[in-house]
Amino acid sequence: MTAHTDVQIINGPNGAPAYVVIPYADYIASHPESDLIPHDVVGMVVNDGLTMVAAWRKYLGKTQAEVANAIGVSQSAYAQMETSNRPRKATLEKISAALGVNVDQLSE
């Protein structure tokens, strides 16, 4: 049996293990890139106050009308969905399919 030798354990204030540091390549291998959120998307949420849905749409270069058409609603109805702080799960699933992203990436 081969044990990881490049893993670092960091103890907390009480001396008990609190964190494990692993090589970045190992982390990426266990977290597919399709599950990650690009820095630009996070930046639009934090700096511009956009919702995750709006940030992803802008990041992907799509218009509200394009996404609305893809999910079968009017542009104005989609605009309301995009600004909602707590969209319904069914709505997020439709939007994620239209944007081509994982529905979990749209949750804030």
Secondary structure, 3 states (H helix, E strand, C coil): CCCCCCCEEEECCCCCEEEEECCHHHHHHHCCHHHCCCHHHHHHHHHHCCCHHHHHHHHCCCCHHHHHHHHCCCHHHHHHHHHCCCCCHHHHHHHHHHHCCCHHHHCC
